[in-house]
Structure formats: structure tokens, C-alpha cells
Amino acid sequence: MKKKTGKKKNLFSMVNYTVLVLTIIAAVYIMANGLGLIDGLDFGAGAYYYADIPQFAKYVDGSCYTSPVSMKVLIALFLIWGFFMYKLWGWIEKKISKNKI
């Protein structure tokens, strides 16, 4: 198969870079002006997500859910699962790319 190159690829790349630059500019503007923050509800980095949950602290203090398995084991299992999903995704990508050629 012959790959398409030329004006379409260049235009697509130019649009992608333009969107990237505009997104970064917008993010910096929002952070510099503190847009979206509520003065009475400052939760740091999570202010945008948790500001509307009353008494949010009671949900994250650890008393709502207890597990016989330690938190370190749960985190390790989560990371192992993530590693296997990453490997599976890579294998799927290889299979798909071999079938397209």
C-alpha cells in the first residue's frame, strides 16, 4: 500500500500543533487568573473536582472501607494489573499493525 503524504499531512500537523499551543496558552491563562476557584472551598489541586462535595473529608479518612489486605498489597496489585494491561495493549497493537501491511 502506498502511504499518503503531502498537503493533507502537513495541514493535519499544522492544525494539531495549533490546537496544542492554544490549549497550553488557555491552561496557563486559567491557572494565572485562578478561574473556576471558589474562595471558601480551597482543596488545592483537587479544587475543581471536590469543591461541590459537602464533608468530603469523611469519605477519604479510611474509616468507610476497611480491608483485610494491607494498602501496600492493594497498590502493588494495581500496579501489576496496570503492567499486564500495558503489555496486552502492546501485543494487540503489534497484531493489528501486522495485519494492516
N, C-alpha and C positions, 0 to 999 in steps of 0.2 A: 504494500500500500504506500502511496505517496503522501507525505505529510504536507499539510497546508502551511504556507509561510507567506510573508509579505505584509500588505497593508492591514489585514484583519488582525494579525497577531500583534503588530505594532500598536494599532488603535486599542486593542484589548489591554495591552500592557500599560499604555498611557492612561487609560481610564482607571485601571487598578491602582497605579501609583498616585493618581489624583485623589481617588477616594481615600487611600491610606493617609496622605498628607492632610486632607481635610478632616479626617477622623482624629488625627493626633492634635491638630490645631483646636478642634472642638473640645477634646478632652482636657487640654491644658487650660482653655478658656473657662470651662465649667469648674475645674479644680481651683483656679486662681480666684474666681469670683464666689466660690462657695455656693453655687446654685444647687437648690434642692435640699439643703440642710435646714433642719428645724432647730432653732436656738436651744429650746428646752430639752431636746432629745439628742444628745451627742453620744453616740456609741462608737466613735472612732471610725475605723474602716467599714464597719457594717451599718453605718447610719442610714444608708439608703434602703437596706433590707429589713432592719429590725425596728425602725422607728415607730412603726404602727402596731407593734405587739405589746399590749399592756403587761406589765410584770414579767418581762422576758427572762429575767434572771432566774426565776423559779423553774424554768424549763431547761436550763443548762447547768444547774448546780449538781447534777448527778444523782439526786435522790429519787427522781421519777423512774429511772431504769437502773436496775442492778443486774449484773450478770455473774454467773459462777466462773466465767473466764476473765482473766485479767485484761485490762485495756491494752497492754503491750502485745498480748497474743492476738487480740482482735485487730489491732493496727497491722501487725505482721501478716495476718491472713488477708487483710485488704490489699496490702502491697503485693503479696504473692499472686492474688487473683488478678490484680492490675497487670503484673508482668506477663502472666499467661494470656490475658486478653490482648496485650500488645503483640506477643508472638503470634497468636492466632490471626490477628489482623494483618500482620506482615505476610503470613503464609497465604491468606486469602488474596492479598494484593498480588503476590507472585503468580498465583494460579490464574487470576484474571488477566494479568499482563501477558502471560504466555499464550493464552487463548486468543488474544487480540492480534497477535503477529502472524 
